[in-house]
Amino acid sequence: MDVHGRDLRYFAVVAEELNFTRAAERLYVSQPALSKQIRMLEKQLGASLFRRDRRTVRLTAVGEALLPRAREVLAAWRAAEAAVEEAKAAERHTLVIGMSTSPGRGLLPALRTRLASLRPDARPVLRQVGWADPSAGLADGSSDVAFVWLPLPDGDRYRYEVVAQEPRLVALRHDHPLAAAGAVDFTDLLDEPFLALPPEAGPLRDYWLALDARGGREPRIGGVVASAEETHEAVANGQGVVLLAAGNAPIVVRDEVIAVPVRGISPSRLAVAAREDDERPAVLAYLAAAAKVAATIAP
């Protein structure tokens, strides 16, 4: 038996009014249409729900038995509809922010404040993404916006605002021959084994190996790292050196690992990015907030 919620609602209103004309008016349907639906419901149930004569409408024993259950079903359905609408609203306002490591630099609180002024209903949620995905979840849609390092693979798929531009340092063991230098030329590092991002990182892997500054020489790969902790351990164990943004030095530099500036390579750029075709208000607001934050940061 397949009884529709509409049929139960029609039945409940008629049972409350005990008058088909008034019930039809409440339901905004014609009386013949209402009577037809009630007859169809009675046919499905195999029993009469109302006793009708020219003057009165009364519930039958079956109708009396059905009414409280029908009300329970209708109340449960209204609660379900309300829960669905609440979940849809939360989904509309939730903004998933992807990142491979914490962006630091005071960016998250600054962006949160500006987002709140632009979209008070937005609910930012942080999501950690592995280093193998340079888009920090944008590519597969698991993030709505993301903190990413440039360059991005398939860059034309995204729009972004640069929120930090910093020199690149080289992290190495404290007893490395170059550790005592105040700064090093990148040419001094060409023969060093480098730690690399996973191959899936694409052009970002090449960028942190500084392929454009090697004059065509292939890098020596001392190991592949996919997190800040792996990077620290690999450098501390002497597997290789690694380039990193100045603002990220605190997550790698400690104990046996130090970092020194590198001359002869371009600065790093950290951006807030979103998919180019994503026009949702919360996404656009976060990009606008990023633009405002970027404008306040000295180059």
Helices and strands as residue ranges (DSSP letters): H 5-17, H 20-27, H 31-45, E 50-52, E 57-59, H 61-93, E 94-99, H 107-118, E 123-128, E 145-149, G 155-157, E 158-166, E 168-173, E 184-185, G 186-189, E 193-196, G 199-201, H 203-208, G 211-213, E 220-224, H 228-236, E 242-245, G 246-251, E 257-263, E 268-275, H 281-296
